[in-house]
Amino acid sequence: MDRFEEFGKRMDEEFSRLKSINNFEEFGKRVDEELKRVKSFVKEEVTPETEKRTAQFLREVSEKLTEAASWIESRNAARSAQPPKEPQS
């Protein structure tokens, strides 16, 4: 089970427990606890993986842009190396 599925399962369990809360104060405390857990999960699990994937994506895009720039430069060089065409009368 991946981390997101595990997180979803934990959230389902927590919501089940929330249903048994009898007053708003308890409910508020539980919501605050859950929000802290969600914030921690995002900070510790989601953000690093997202940054890792974003960095890899940017590297791949950079490589493709470098290839595209080289291709354009080689086309320009090939054009410049051709003798000029004579105007047709």
Contacts in CASP RR format, 6 or more apart in sequence:
PFRMAT RR
TARGET T0000
AUTHOR 0000-0000-0000
METHOD contacts of the structure
MODEL  1
MDRFEEFGKRMDEEFSRLKSINNFEEFGKRVDEELKRVKSFVKEEVTPET
EKRTAQFLREVSEKLTEAASWIESRNAARSAQPPKEPQS
1 9 0 8 1.000
3 45 0 8 1.000
7 41 0 8 1.000
7 45 0 8 1.000
11 34 0 8 1.000
14 30 0 8 1.000
14 34 0 8 1.000
17 30 0 8 1.000
18 27 0 8 1.000
18 30 0 8 1.000
18 31 0 8 1.000
21 27 0 8 1.000
21 30 0 8 1.000
END
